[in-house]
């Protein structure tokens, strides 16, 4: 009976470690990708532009960040 609990505990610890590892691998780079876009939107809000971008969802932020980065690399104005 104790062997079953020991195995269950090991599986639970492994699953938790795997979940934390996957979360770090996915969400840390995603946060690093979105931070410059969020700073840009905040600066634009202070200037009085891009007011509609204030309460965006995370998926829309990722999409708009990609549009902004493409526009900045090509030297054009971003069109959202």
Residue pairs with C-beta under 8 A, 6 or more apart in sequence:
30 62
33 62
33 65
34 58
34 61
34 62
34 65
36 65
37 61
37 64
37 65
37 68
37 69
38 61
40 68
41 50
41 53
41 54
44 50
44 53
45 51
45 53
45 54
53 64
53 80
56 64
64 80
67 78
67 79
67 80
68 78
70 78
71 77
71 78
71 79
72 78
